[in-house]
């Protein structure tokens, strides 16, 4: 969070998303599509990771990618959670 300048108020929302997306499992692969990692980024979004696809398996870099994705798509982690609650994905 500190590396990406995410406010500490995001912590609970980020944990909520990670738990639902990957169960907190670093490098987790989805066997039905290209989603990977803590935040289950799809191939179209791997570029949010500091080192693209090479970031998978590194918990810090996967977290950075997830935070960057959330900031880009939802602006805040709380908005990402609200979307997840409505749709079952984010």
PDB file of N, CA, C and O in Angstrom:
ATOM      1  N   UNK A   1       0.829  -1.181   0.000  1.00  0.00           N
ATOM      2  CA  UNK A   1       0.000   0.000   0.000  1.00  0.00           C
ATOM      3  C   UNK A   1       0.876   1.249   0.000  1.00  0.00           C
ATOM      4  O   UNK A   1       0.609   2.203  -0.730  1.00  0.00           O
ATOM      5  N   UNK A   2       1.909   1.236   0.813  1.00  0.00           N
ATOM      6  CA  UNK A   2       2.783   2.405   0.892  1.00  0.00           C
ATOM      7  C   UNK A   2       3.481   2.655  -0.442  1.00  0.00           C
ATOM      8  O   UNK A   2       3.623   3.804  -0.862  1.00  0.00           O
ATOM      9  N   UNK A   3       3.913   1.594  -1.107  1.00  0.00           N
ATOM     10  CA  UNK A   3       4.592   1.747  -2.403  1.00  0.00           C
ATOM     11  C   UNK A   3       3.705   2.422  -3.443  1.00  0.00           C
ATOM     12  O   UNK A   3       4.199   3.127  -4.322  1.00  0.00           O
ATOM     13  N   UNK A   4       2.405   2.208  -3.343  1.00  0.00           N
ATOM     14  CA  UNK A   4       1.467   2.774  -4.315  1.00  0.00           C
ATOM     15  C   UNK A   4       0.752   4.019  -3.797  1.00  0.00           C
ATOM     16  O   UNK A   4      -0.084   4.590  -4.498  1.00  0.00           O
ATOM     17  N   UNK A   5       1.074   4.440  -2.579  1.00  0.00           N
ATOM     18  CA  UNK A   5       0.439   5.622  -2.020  1.00  0.00           C
ATOM     19  C   UNK A   5      -1.034   5.432  -1.712  1.00  0.00           C
ATOM     20  O   UNK A   5      -1.797   6.398  -1.683  1.00  0.00           O
ATOM     21  N   UNK A   6      -1.437   4.183  -1.481  1.00  0.00           N
ATOM     22  CA  UNK A   6      -2.833   3.904  -1.131  1.00  0.00           C
ATOM     23  C   UNK A   6      -3.057   4.282   0.328  1.00  0.00           C
ATOM     24  O   UNK A   6      -2.238   3.955   1.186  1.00  0.00           O
ATOM     25  N   UNK A   7      -4.148   4.959   0.610  1.00  0.00           N
ATOM     26  CA  UNK A   7      -4.410   5.351   1.999  1.00  0.00           C
ATOM     27  C   UNK A   7      -4.669   4.133   2.885  1.00  0.00           C
ATOM     28  O   UNK A   7      -5.164   3.106   2.420  1.00  0.00           O
ATOM     29  N   UNK A   8      -4.331   4.263   4.151  1.00  0.00           N
ATOM     30  CA  UNK A   8      -4.538   3.151   5.085  1.00  0.00           C
ATOM     31  C   UNK A   8      -6.010   2.783   5.200  1.00  0.00           C
ATOM     32  O   UNK A   8      -6.334   1.657   5.577  1.00  0.00           O
ATOM     33  N   UNK A   9      -6.899   3.706   4.885  1.00  0.00           N
ATOM     34  CA  UNK A   9      -8.338   3.421   4.945  1.00  0.00           C
ATOM     35  C   UNK A   9      -8.760   2.371   3.918  1.00  0.00           C
ATOM     36  O   UNK A   9      -9.853   1.814   4.026  1.00  0.00           O
ATOM     37  N   UNK A  10      -7.923   2.095   2.935  1.00  0.00           N
ATOM     38  CA  UNK A  10      -8.230   1.083   1.912  1.00  0.00           C
ATOM     39  C   UNK A  10      -7.990  -0.330   2.399  1.00  0.00           C
ATOM     40  O   UNK A  10      -8.480  -1.273   1.777  1.00  0.00           O
ATOM     41  N   UNK A  11      -7.268  -0.515   3.469  1.00  0.00           N
ATOM     42  CA  UNK A  11      -6.821  -1.853   3.879  1.00  0.00           C
ATOM     43  C   UNK A  11      -7.958  -2.872   3.954  1.00  0.00           C
ATOM     44  O   UNK A  11      -7.859  -3.947   3.363  1.00  0.00           O
ATOM     45  N   UNK A  12      -9.016  -2.554   4.660  1.00  0.00           N
ATOM     46  CA  UNK A  12     -10.128  -3.497   4.805  1.00  0.00           C
ATOM     47  C   UNK A  12     -10.771  -3.836   3.475  1.00  0.00           C
ATOM     48  O   UNK A  12     -11.108  -4.993   3.226  1.00  0.00           O
ATOM     49  N   UNK A  13     -10.944  -2.846   2.623  1.00  0.00           N
ATOM     50  CA  UNK A  13     -11.556  -3.082   1.313  1.00  0.00           C
ATOM     51  C   UNK A  13     -10.651  -3.950   0.436  1.00  0.00           C
ATOM     52  O   UNK A  13     -11.136  -4.829  -0.276  1.00  0.00           O
ATOM     53  N   UNK A  14      -9.350  -3.708   0.484  1.00  0.00           N
ATOM     54  CA  UNK A  14      -8.420  -4.532  -0.298  1.00  0.00           C
ATOM     55  C   UNK A  14      -8.422  -5.970   0.198  1.00  0.00           C
ATOM     56  O   UNK A  14      -8.421  -6.908  -0.599  1.00  0.00           O
ATOM     57  N   UNK A  15      -8.426  -6.141   1.509  1.00  0.00           N
ATOM     58  CA  UNK A  15      -8.485  -7.492   2.076  1.00  0.00           C
ATOM     59  C   UNK A  15      -9.776  -8.197   1.666  1.00  0.00           C
ATOM     60  O   UNK A  15      -9.762  -9.390   1.364  1.00  0.00           O
ATOM     61  N   UNK A  16     -10.869  -7.479   1.656  1.00  0.00           N
ATOM     62  CA  UNK A  16     -12.171  -8.019   1.251  1.00  0.00           C
ATOM     63  C   UNK A  16     -12.102  -8.561  -0.178  1.00  0.00           C
ATOM     64  O   UNK A  16     -12.548  -9.676  -0.449  1.00  0.00           O
ATOM     65  N   UNK A  17     -11.545  -7.768  -1.078  1.00  0.00           N
ATOM     66  CA  UNK A  17     -11.451  -8.180  -2.485  1.00  0.00           C
ATOM     67  C   UNK A  17     -10.502  -9.360  -2.649  1.00  0.00           C
ATOM     68  O   UNK A  17     -10.826 -10.323  -3.342  1.00  0.00           O
ATOM     69  N   UNK A  18      -9.348  -9.294  -2.025  1.00  0.00           N
ATOM     70  CA  UNK A  18      -8.372 -10.388  -2.130  1.00  0.00           C
ATOM     71  C   UNK A  18      -8.976 -11.698  -1.615  1.00  0.00           C
ATOM     72  O   UNK A  18      -8.808 -12.747  -2.236  1.00  0.00           O
ATOM     73  N   UNK A  19      -9.670 -11.635  -0.492  1.00  0.00           N
ATOM     74  CA  UNK A  19     -10.269 -12.853   0.073  1.00  0.00           C
ATOM     75  C   UNK A  19     -11.260 -13.478  -0.903  1.00  0.00           C
ATOM     76  O   UNK A  19     -11.289 -14.699  -1.057  1.00  0.00           O
ATOM     77  N   UNK A  20     -12.059 -12.668  -1.554  1.00  0.00           N
ATOM     78  CA  UNK A  20     -13.066 -13.186  -2.475  1.00  0.00           C
ATOM     79  C   UNK A  20     -12.490 -13.609  -3.819  1.00  0.00           C
ATOM     80  O   UNK A  20     -12.999 -14.533  -4.453  1.00  0.00           O
ATOM     81  N   UNK A  21     -11.440 -12.939  -4.250  1.00  0.00           N
ATOM     82  CA  UNK A  21     -10.864 -13.233  -5.563  1.00  0.00           C
ATOM     83  C   UNK A  21      -9.886 -14.403  -5.542  1.00  0.00           C
ATOM     84  O   UNK A  21      -9.921 -15.255  -6.430  1.00  0.00           O
ATOM     85  N   UNK A  22      -9.016 -14.452  -4.539  1.00  0.00           N
ATOM     86  CA  UNK A  22      -7.956 -15.470  -4.545  1.00  0.00           C
ATOM     87  C   UNK A  22      -7.815 -16.218  -3.229  1.00  0.00           C
ATOM     88  O   UNK A  22      -7.002 -17.135  -3.120  1.00  0.00           O
ATOM     89  N   UNK A  23      -8.597 -15.834  -2.234  1.00  0.00           N
ATOM     90  CA  UNK A  23      -8.423 -16.433  -0.918  1.00  0.00           C
ATOM     91  C   UNK A  23      -7.077 -16.091  -0.306  1.00  0.00           C
ATOM     92  O   UNK A  23      -6.625 -16.767   0.619  1.00  0.00           O
ATOM     93  N   UNK A  24      -6.428 -15.041  -0.817  1.00  0.00           N
ATOM     94  CA  UNK A  24      -5.124 -14.632  -0.316  1.00  0.00           C
ATOM     95  C   UNK A  24      -3.969 -15.455  -0.844  1.00  0.00           C
ATOM     96  O   UNK A  24      -2.855 -15.362  -0.327  1.00  0.00           O
ATOM     97  N   UNK A  25      -4.212 -16.253  -1.855  1.00  0.00           N
ATOM     98  CA  UNK A  25      -3.192 -17.141  -2.413  1.00  0.00           C
ATOM     99  C   UNK A  25      -2.396 -16.422  -3.506  1.00  0.00           C
ATOM    100  O   UNK A  25      -2.922 -16.127  -4.579  1.00  0.00           O
ATOM    101  N   UNK A  26      -1.133 -16.147  -3.220  1.00  0.00           N
ATOM    102  CA  UNK A  26      -0.245 -15.484  -4.173  1.00  0.00           C
ATOM    103  C   UNK A  26      -0.084 -16.366  -5.412  1.00  0.00           C
ATOM    104  O   UNK A  26       0.102 -17.578  -5.306  1.00  0.00           O
ATOM    105  N   UNK A  27      -0.158 -15.737  -6.587  1.00  0.00           N
ATOM    106  CA  UNK A  27       0.043 -16.455  -7.843  1.00  0.00           C
ATOM    107  C   UNK A  27      -1.127 -17.313  -8.274  1.00  0.00           C
ATOM    108  O   UNK A  27      -1.028 -18.028  -9.271  1.00  0.00           O
ATOM    109  N   UNK A  28      -2.215 -17.262  -7.561  1.00  0.00           N
ATOM    110  CA  UNK A  28      -3.368 -18.123  -7.864  1.00  0.00           C
ATOM    111  C   UNK A  28      -3.809 -17.970  -9.322  1.00  0.00           C
ATOM    112  O   UNK A  28      -3.928 -16.857  -9.836  1.00  0.00           O
ATOM    113  N   UNK A  29      -4.044 -19.091  -9.963  1.00  0.00           N
ATOM    114  CA  UNK A  29      -4.504 -19.105 -11.356  1.00  0.00           C
ATOM    115  C   UNK A  29      -5.965 -19.502 -11.422  1.00  0.00           C
ATOM    116  O   UNK A  29      -6.417 -20.384 -10.691  1.00  0.00           O
ATOM    117  N   UNK A  30      -6.690 -18.849 -12.295  1.00  0.00           N
ATOM    118  CA  UNK A  30      -8.072 -19.211 -12.564  1.00  0.00           C
ATOM    119  C   UNK A  30      -8.036 -20.155 -13.760  1.00  0.00           C
ATOM    120  O   UNK A  30      -7.477 -19.815 -14.803  1.00  0.00           O
ATOM    121  N   UNK A  31      -8.617 -21.316 -13.620  1.00  0.00           N
ATOM    122  CA  UNK A  31      -8.509 -22.332 -14.673  1.00  0.00           C
ATOM    123  C   UNK A  31      -9.534 -22.182 -15.786  1.00  0.00           C
ATOM    124  O   UNK A  31      -9.534 -22.968 -16.733  1.00  0.00           O
ATOM    125  N   UNK A  32     -10.414 -21.181 -15.688  1.00  0.00           N
ATOM    126  CA  UNK A  32     -11.392 -20.982 -16.757  1.00  0.00           C
ATOM    127  C   UNK A  32     -11.089 -19.776 -17.636  1.00  0.00           C
ATOM    128  O   UNK A  32     -11.640 -19.650 -18.730  1.00  0.00           O
ATOM    129  N   UNK A  33     -10.215 -18.889 -17.164  1.00  0.00           N
ATOM    130  CA  UNK A  33      -9.788 -17.759 -18.000  1.00  0.00           C
ATOM    131  C   UNK A  33      -8.435 -17.253 -17.517  1.00  0.00           C
ATOM    132  O   UNK A  33      -7.791 -17.913 -16.701  1.00  0.00           O
ATOM    133  N   UNK A  34      -7.995 -16.114 -17.995  1.00  0.00           N
ATOM    134  CA  UNK A  34      -6.623 -15.644 -17.782  1.00  0.00           C
ATOM    135  C   UNK A  34      -6.372 -14.977 -16.427  1.00  0.00           C
ATOM    136  O   UNK A  34      -5.258 -14.511 -16.188  1.00  0.00           O
ATOM    137  N   UNK A  35      -7.354 -14.913 -15.541  1.00  0.00           N
ATOM    138  CA  UNK A  35      -7.185 -14.223 -14.259  1.00  0.00           C
ATOM    139  C   UNK A  35      -6.122 -14.910 -13.404  1.00  0.00           C
ATOM    140  O   UNK A  35      -6.060 -16.136 -13.311  1.00  0.00           O
ATOM    141  N   UNK A  36      -5.275 -14.061 -12.776  1.00  0.00           N
ATOM    142  CA  UNK A  36      -4.183 -14.574 -11.951  1.00  0.00           C
ATOM    143  C   UNK A  36      -3.916 -13.650 -10.781  1.00  0.00           C
ATOM    144  O   UNK A  36      -4.249 -12.465 -10.808  1.00  0.00           O
ATOM    145  N   UNK A  37      -3.312 -14.215  -9.762  1.00  0.00           N
ATOM    146  CA  UNK A  37      -2.793 -13.441  -8.648  1.00  0.00           C
ATOM    147  C   UNK A  37      -3.796 -13.122  -7.558  1.00  0.00           C
ATOM    148  O   UNK A  37      -4.947 -13.557  -7.589  1.00  0.00           O
ATOM    149  N   UNK A  38      -3.326 -12.351  -6.598  1.00  0.00           N
ATOM    150  CA  UNK A  38      -4.135 -11.985  -5.446  1.00  0.00           C
ATOM    151  C   UNK A  38      -5.435 -11.304  -5.832  1.00  0.00           C
ATOM    152  O   UNK A  38      -6.482 -11.563  -5.239  1.00  0.00           O
ATOM    153  N   UNK A  39      -5.363 -10.419  -6.843  1.00  0.00           N
ATOM    154  CA  UNK A  39      -6.525  -9.645  -7.261  1.00  0.00           C
ATOM    155  C   UNK A  39      -7.170 -10.195  -8.524  1.00  0.00           C
ATOM    156  O   UNK A  39      -8.102  -9.596  -9.061  1.00  0.00           O
ATOM    157  N   UNK A  40      -6.672 -11.340  -9.001  1.00  0.00           N
ATOM    158  CA  UNK A  40      -7.221 -12.002 -10.178  1.00  0.00           C
ATOM    159  C   UNK A  40      -7.318 -11.057 -11.373  1.00  0.00           C
ATOM    160  O   UNK A  40      -8.377 -10.899 -11.980  1.00  0.00           O
ATOM    161  N   UNK A  41      -6.183 -10.433 -11.693  1.00  0.00           N
ATOM    162  CA  UNK A  41      -6.129  -9.588 -12.883  1.00  0.00           C
ATOM    163  C   UNK A  41      -6.193 -10.460 -14.121  1.00  0.00           C
ATOM    164  O   UNK A  41      -5.572 -11.522 -14.169  1.00  0.00           O
ATOM    165  N   UNK A  42      -6.936 -10.021 -15.119  1.00  0.00           N
ATOM    166  CA  UNK A  42      -6.992 -10.739 -16.392  1.00  0.00           C
ATOM    167  C   UNK A  42      -5.827 -10.292 -17.274  1.00  0.00           C
ATOM    168  O   UNK A  42      -5.190  -9.276 -16.999  1.00  0.00           O
ATOM    169  N   UNK A  43      -5.558 -11.042 -18.316  1.00  0.00           N
ATOM    170  CA  UNK A  43      -4.420 -10.760 -19.195  1.00  0.00           C
ATOM    171  C   UNK A  43      -4.420  -9.320 -19.696  1.00  0.00           C
ATOM    172  O   UNK A  43      -3.359  -8.711 -19.836  1.00  0.00           O
ATOM    173  N   UNK A  44      -5.597  -8.776 -19.967  1.00  0.00           N
ATOM    174  CA  UNK A  44      -5.686  -7.390 -20.446  1.00  0.00           C
ATOM    175  C   UNK A  44      -5.204  -6.395 -19.399  1.00  0.00           C
ATOM    176  O   UNK A  44      -4.939  -5.236 -19.716  1.00  0.00           O
ATOM    177  N   UNK A  45      -5.088  -6.846 -18.146  1.00  0.00           N
ATOM    178  CA  UNK A  45      -4.688  -5.945 -17.060  1.00  0.00           C
ATOM    179  C   UNK A  45      -3.366  -6.318 -16.399  1.00  0.00           C
ATOM    180  O   UNK A  45      -2.991  -5.714 -15.394  1.00  0.00           O
ATOM    181  N   UNK A  46      -2.663  -7.288 -16.937  1.00  0.00           N
ATOM    182  CA  UNK A  46      -1.370  -7.665 -16.367  1.00  0.00           C
ATOM    183  C   UNK A  46      -0.408  -6.480 -16.345  1.00  0.00           C
ATOM    184  O   UNK A  46       0.497  -6.431 -15.512  1.00  0.00           O
ATOM    185  N   UNK A  47      -0.598  -5.533 -17.249  1.00  0.00           N
ATOM    186  CA  UNK A  47       0.315  -4.380 -17.331  1.00  0.00           C
ATOM    187  C   UNK A  47       0.273  -3.512 -16.071  1.00  0.00           C
ATOM    188  O   UNK A  47       1.161  -2.685 -15.868  1.00  0.00           O
ATOM    189  N   UNK A  48      -0.745  -3.687 -15.224  1.00  0.00           N
ATOM    190  CA  UNK A  48      -0.782  -2.934 -13.979  1.00  0.00           C
ATOM    191  C   UNK A  48       0.261  -3.439 -12.980  1.00  0.00           C
ATOM    192  O   UNK A  48       0.659  -2.701 -12.079  1.00  0.00           O
ATOM    193  N   UNK A  49       0.705  -4.682 -13.130  1.00  0.00           N
ATOM    194  CA  UNK A  49       1.772  -5.201 -12.278  1.00  0.00           C
ATOM    195  C   UNK A  49       3.078  -4.502 -12.636  1.00  0.00           C
ATOM    196  O   UNK A  49       3.298  -4.175 -13.802  1.00  0.00           O
ATOM    197  N   UNK A  50       3.950  -4.265 -11.653  1.00  0.00           N
ATOM    198  CA  UNK A  50       5.218  -3.590 -11.943  1.00  0.00           C
ATOM    199  C   UNK A  50       6.037  -4.268 -13.043  1.00  0.00           C
ATOM    200  O   UNK A  50       6.703  -3.590 -13.826  1.00  0.00           O
ATOM    201  N   UNK A  51       5.992  -5.582 -13.105  1.00  0.00           N
ATOM    202  CA  UNK A  51       6.742  -6.326 -14.111  1.00  0.00           C
ATOM    203  C   UNK A  51       5.845  -7.224 -14.953  1.00  0.00           C
ATOM    204  O   UNK A  51       6.249  -8.307 -15.374  1.00  0.00           O
ATOM    205  N   UNK A  52       4.628  -6.761 -15.190  1.00  0.00           N
ATOM    206  CA  UNK A  52       3.703  -7.508 -16.033  1.00  0.00           C
ATOM    207  C   UNK A  52       3.500  -8.923 -15.539  1.00  0.00           C
ATOM    208  O   UNK A  52       3.340  -9.153 -14.340  1.00  0.00           O
ATOM    209  N   UNK A  53       3.506  -9.863 -16.452  1.00  0.00           N
ATOM    210  CA  UNK A  53       3.273 -11.274 -16.112  1.00  0.00           C
ATOM    211  C   UNK A  53       4.346 -11.818 -15.167  1.00  0.00           C
ATOM    212  O   UNK A  53       4.093 -12.750 -14.404  1.00  0.00           O
ATOM    213  N   UNK A  54       5.524 -11.241 -15.223  1.00  0.00           N
ATOM    214  CA  UNK A  54       6.621 -11.698 -14.357  1.00  0.00           C
ATOM    215  C   UNK A  54       6.367 -11.392 -12.880  1.00  0.00           C
ATOM    216  O   UNK A  54       7.034 -11.955 -12.012  1.00  0.00           O
ATOM    217  N   UNK A  55       5.425 -10.521 -12.590  1.00  0.00           N
ATOM    218  CA  UNK A  55       5.116 -10.167 -11.199  1.00  0.00           C
ATOM    219  C   UNK A  55       4.361 -11.259 -10.459  1.00  0.00           C
ATOM    220  O   UNK A  55       4.368 -11.282  -9.228  1.00  0.00           O
ATOM    221  N   UNK A  56       3.705 -12.172 -11.188  1.00  0.00           N
ATOM    222  CA  UNK A  56       2.943 -13.214 -10.507  1.00  0.00           C
ATOM    223  C   UNK A  56       3.879 -14.125  -9.732  1.00  0.00           C
ATOM    224  O   UNK A  56       4.902 -14.581 -10.244  1.00  0.00           O
ATOM    225  N   UNK A  57       3.504 -14.375  -8.487  1.00  0.00           N
ATOM    226  CA  UNK A  57       4.348 -15.141  -7.575  1.00  0.00           C
ATOM    227  C   UNK A  57       5.035 -14.244  -6.559  1.00  0.00           C
ATOM    228  O   UNK A  57       5.591 -14.732  -5.575  1.00  0.00           O
ATOM    229  N   UNK A  58       5.001 -12.939  -6.788  1.00  0.00           N
ATOM    230  CA  UNK A  58       5.568 -11.965  -5.863  1.00  0.00           C
ATOM    231  C   UNK A  58       4.404 -11.216  -5.213  1.00  0.00           C
ATOM    232  O   UNK A  58       3.731 -10.422  -5.870  1.00  0.00           O
ATOM    233  N   UNK A  59       4.170 -11.465  -3.938  1.00  0.00           N
ATOM    234  CA  UNK A  59       3.005 -10.901  -3.248  1.00  0.00           C
ATOM    235  C   UNK A  59       2.966  -9.376  -3.315  1.00  0.00           C
ATOM    236  O   UNK A  59       1.902  -8.795  -3.524  1.00  0.00           O
ATOM    237  N   UNK A  60       4.097  -8.735  -3.142  1.00  0.00           N
ATOM    238  CA  UNK A  60       4.125  -7.268  -3.153  1.00  0.00           C
ATOM    239  C   UNK A  60       3.757  -6.747  -4.531  1.00  0.00           C
ATOM    240  O   UNK A  60       2.954  -5.821  -4.646  1.00  0.00           O
ATOM    241  N   UNK A  61       4.327  -7.322  -5.574  1.00  0.00           N
ATOM    242  CA  UNK A  61       4.038  -6.854  -6.928  1.00  0.00           C
ATOM    243  C   UNK A  61       2.603  -7.165  -7.347  1.00  0.00           C
ATOM    244  O   UNK A  61       1.985  -6.376  -8.062  1.00  0.00           O
ATOM    245  N   UNK A  62       2.067  -8.299  -6.912  1.00  0.00           N
ATOM    246  CA  UNK A  62       0.665  -8.599  -7.200  1.00  0.00           C
ATOM    247  C   UNK A  62      -0.242  -7.589  -6.504  1.00  0.00           C
ATOM    248  O   UNK A  62      -1.242  -7.154  -7.075  1.00  0.00           O
ATOM    249  N   UNK A  63       0.105  -7.216  -5.272  1.00  0.00           N
ATOM    250  CA  UNK A  63      -0.679  -6.216  -4.551  1.00  0.00           C
ATOM    251  C   UNK A  63      -0.579  -4.862  -5.242  1.00  0.00           C
ATOM    252  O   UNK A  63      -1.577  -4.150  -5.354  1.00  0.00           O
ATOM    253  N   UNK A  64       0.607  -4.502  -5.703  1.00  0.00           N
ATOM    254  CA  UNK A  64       0.763  -3.247  -6.431  1.00  0.00           C
ATOM    255  C   UNK A  64      -0.118  -3.233  -7.677  1.00  0.00           C
ATOM    256  O   UNK A  64      -0.787  -2.239  -7.959  1.00  0.00           O
ATOM    257  N   UNK A  65      -0.116  -4.326  -8.411  1.00  0.00           N
ATOM    258  CA  UNK A  65      -0.939  -4.415  -9.614  1.00  0.00           C
ATOM    259  C   UNK A  65      -2.417  -4.279  -9.303  1.00  0.00           C
ATOM    260  O   UNK A  65      -3.147  -3.596 -10.020  1.00  0.00           O
ATOM    261  N   UNK A  66      -2.862  -4.928  -8.236  1.00  0.00           N
ATOM    262  CA  UNK A  66      -4.262  -4.832  -7.845  1.00  0.00           C
ATOM    263  C   UNK A  66      -4.654  -3.424  -7.450  1.00  0.00           C
ATOM    264  O   UNK A  66      -5.720  -2.937  -7.828  1.00  0.00           O
ATOM    265  N   UNK A  67      -3.792  -2.772  -6.690  1.00  0.00           N
ATOM    266  CA  UNK A  67      -4.071  -1.392  -6.275  1.00  0.00           C
ATOM    267  C   UNK A  67      -4.107  -0.478  -7.493  1.00  0.00           C
ATOM    268  O   UNK A  67      -4.984   0.379  -7.599  1.00  0.00           O
ATOM    269  N   UNK A  68      -3.175  -0.652  -8.399  1.00  0.00           N
ATOM    270  CA  UNK A  68      -3.163   0.175  -9.615  1.00  0.00           C
ATOM    271  C   UNK A  68      -4.425  -0.041 -10.440  1.00  0.00           C
ATOM    272  O   UNK A  68      -5.009   0.916 -10.949  1.00  0.00           O
ATOM    273  N   UNK A  69      -4.848  -1.302 -10.573  1.00  0.00           N
ATOM    274  CA  UNK A  69      -6.069  -1.614 -11.315  1.00  0.00           C
ATOM    275  C   UNK A  69      -7.283  -0.947 -10.665  1.00  0.00           C
ATOM    276  O   UNK A  69      -8.092  -0.313 -11.343  1.00  0.00           O
ATOM    277  N   UNK A  70      -7.397  -1.097  -9.356  1.00  0.00           N
ATOM    278  CA  UNK A  70      -8.529  -0.519  -8.631  1.00  0.00           C
ATOM    279  C   UNK A  70      -8.548   1.000  -8.782  1.00  0.00           C
ATOM    280  O   UNK A  70      -9.594   1.593  -9.048  1.00  0.00           O
ATOM    281  N   UNK A  71      -7.405   1.611  -8.613  1.00  0.00           N
ATOM    282  CA  UNK A  71      -7.336   3.068  -8.736  1.00  0.00           C
ATOM    283  C   UNK A  71      -7.745   3.504 -10.142  1.00  0.00           C
ATOM    284  O   UNK A  71      -8.457   4.494 -10.305  1.00  0.00           O
ATOM    285  N   UNK A  72      -7.296   2.766 -11.154  1.00  0.00           N
ATOM    286  CA  UNK A  72      -7.600   3.104 -12.544  1.00  0.00           C
ATOM    287  C   UNK A  72      -9.076   2.920 -12.872  1.00  0.00           C
ATOM    288  O   UNK A  72      -9.681   3.774 -13.522  1.00  0.00           O
ATOM    289  N   UNK A  73      -9.657   1.811 -12.427  1.00  0.00           N
ATOM    290  CA  UNK A  73     -11.035   1.500 -12.802  1.00  0.00           C
ATOM    291  C   UNK A  73     -12.084   2.086 -11.859  1.00  0.00           C
ATOM    292  O   UNK A  73     -13.139   2.535 -12.306  1.00  0.00           O
ATOM    293  N   UNK A  74     -11.797   2.083 -10.557  1.00  0.00           N
ATOM    294  CA  UNK A  74     -12.812   2.451  -9.568  1.00  0.00           C
ATOM    295  C   UNK A  74     -12.498   3.709  -8.757  1.00  0.00           C
ATOM    296  O   UNK A  74     -13.362   4.196  -8.027  1.00  0.00           O
ATOM    297  N   UNK A  75     -11.326   4.223  -8.866  1.00  0.00           N
ATOM    298  CA  UNK A  75     -10.843   5.384  -8.118  1.00  0.00           C
ATOM    299  C   UNK A  75     -10.513   5.045  -6.669  1.00  0.00           C
ATOM    300  O   UNK A  75      -9.452   5.427  -6.175  1.00  0.00           O
ATOM    301  N   UNK A  76     -11.406   4.332  -5.978  1.00  0.00           N
ATOM    302  CA  UNK A  76     -11.147   3.960  -4.585  1.00  0.00           C
ATOM    303  C   UNK A  76     -11.449   2.476  -4.374  1.00  0.00           C
ATOM    304  O   UNK A  76     -12.205   1.857  -5.122  1.00  0.00           O
ATOM    305  N   UNK A  77     -10.832   1.934  -3.333  1.00  0.00           N
ATOM    306  CA  UNK A  77     -11.078   0.534  -2.991  1.00  0.00           C
ATOM    307  C   UNK A  77     -12.520   0.339  -2.532  1.00  0.00           C
ATOM    308  O   UNK A  77     -13.108  -0.717  -2.763  1.00  0.00           O
ATOM    309  N   UNK A  78     -13.082   1.337  -1.894  1.00  0.00           N
ATOM    310  CA  UNK A  78     -14.470   1.244  -1.438  1.00  0.00           C
ATOM    311  C   UNK A  78     -15.430   1.147  -2.628  1.00  0.00           C
ATOM    312  O   UNK A  78     -16.420   0.418  -2.567  1.00  0.00           O
ATOM    313  N   UNK A  79     -15.145   1.865  -3.686  1.00  0.00           N
ATOM    314  CA  UNK A  79     -15.975   1.763  -4.895  1.00  0.00           C
ATOM    315  C   UNK A  79     -15.840   0.372  -5.525  1.00  0.00           C
ATOM    316  O   UNK A  79     -16.811  -0.178  -6.044  1.00  0.00           O
ATOM    317  N   UNK A  80     -14.638  -0.184  -5.475  1.00  0.00           N
ATOM    318  CA  UNK A  80     -14.428  -1.542  -6.007  1.00  0.00           C
ATOM    319  C   UNK A  80     -15.246  -2.560  -5.207  1.00  0.00           C
ATOM    320  O   UNK A  80     -15.843  -3.468  -5.785  1.00  0.00           O
ATOM    321  N   UNK A  81     -15.273  -2.411  -3.900  1.00  0.00           N
ATOM    322  CA  UNK A  81     -16.065  -3.318  -3.048  1.00  0.00           C
ATOM    323  C   UNK A  81     -17.548  -3.170  -3.353  1.00  0.00           C
ATOM    324  O   UNK A  81     -18.262  -4.169  -3.438  1.00  0.00           O
ATOM    325  N   UNK A  82     -18.013  -1.961  -3.518  1.00  0.00           N
ATOM    326  CA  UNK A  82     -19.435  -1.741  -3.822  1.00  0.00           C
ATOM    327  C   UNK A  82     -19.806  -2.426  -5.131  1.00  0.00           C
ATOM    328  O   UNK A  82     -20.872  -3.032  -5.238  1.00  0.00           O
ATOM    329  N   UNK A  83     -18.921  -2.330  -6.132  1.00  0.00           N
ATOM    330  CA  UNK A  83     -19.168  -2.993  -7.407  1.00  0.00           C
ATOM    331  C   UNK A  83     -19.169  -4.509  -7.206  1.00  0.00           C
ATOM    332  O   UNK A  83     -20.036  -5.206  -7.733  1.00  0.00           O
ATOM    333  N   UNK A  84     -18.200  -5.019  -6.445  1.00  0.00           N
ATOM    334  CA  UNK A  84     -18.109  -6.463  -6.192  1.00  0.00           C
ATOM    335  C   UNK A  84     -19.392  -6.958  -5.524  1.00  0.00           C
ATOM    336  O   UNK A  84     -19.930  -8.002  -5.891  1.00  0.00           O
ATOM    337  N   UNK A  85     -19.870  -6.206  -4.550  1.00  0.00           N
ATOM    338  CA  UNK A  85     -21.092  -6.608  -3.842  1.00  0.00           C
ATOM    339  C   UNK A  85     -22.303  -6.666  -4.760  1.00  0.00           C
ATOM    340  O   UNK A  85     -23.184  -7.502  -4.566  1.00  0.00           O
ATOM    341  N   UNK A  86     -22.358  -5.795  -5.751  1.00  0.00           N
ATOM    342  CA  UNK A  86     -23.483  -5.780  -6.683  1.00  0.00           C
ATOM    343  C   UNK A  86     -23.385  -6.861  -7.761  1.00  0.00           C
ATOM    344  O   UNK A  86     -24.405  -7.365  -8.233  1.00  0.00           O
ATOM    345  N   UNK A  87     -22.160  -7.215  -8.148  1.00  0.00           N
ATOM    346  CA  UNK A  87     -21.976  -8.089  -9.308  1.00  0.00           C
ATOM    347  C   UNK A  87     -21.302  -9.433  -9.024  1.00  0.00           C
ATOM    348  O   UNK A  87     -21.367 -10.340  -9.854  1.00  0.00           O
ATOM    349  N   UNK A  88     -20.665  -9.571  -7.877  1.00  0.00           N
ATOM    350  CA  UNK A  88     -19.958 -10.799  -7.571  1.00  0.00           C
ATOM    351  C   UNK A  88     -18.608 -10.898  -8.247  1.00  0.00           C
ATOM    352  O   UNK A  88     -18.007 -11.972  -8.289  1.00  0.00           O
ATOM    353  N   UNK A  89     -18.137  -9.810  -8.765  1.00  0.00           N
ATOM    354  CA  UNK A  89     -16.816  -9.658  -9.386  1.00  0.00           C
ATOM    355  C   UNK A  89     -16.513  -8.173  -9.436  1.00  0.00           C
ATOM    356  O   UNK A  89     -17.383  -7.347  -9.160  1.00  0.00           O
ATOM    357  N   UNK A  90     -15.285  -7.833  -9.787  1.00  0.00           N
ATOM    358  CA  UNK A  90     -14.981  -6.408  -9.887  1.00  0.00           C
ATOM    359  C   UNK A  90     -14.111  -6.118 -11.085  1.00  0.00           C
ATOM    360  O   UNK A  90     -13.755  -4.965 -11.325  1.00  0.00           O
TER     361      UNK A  90
END
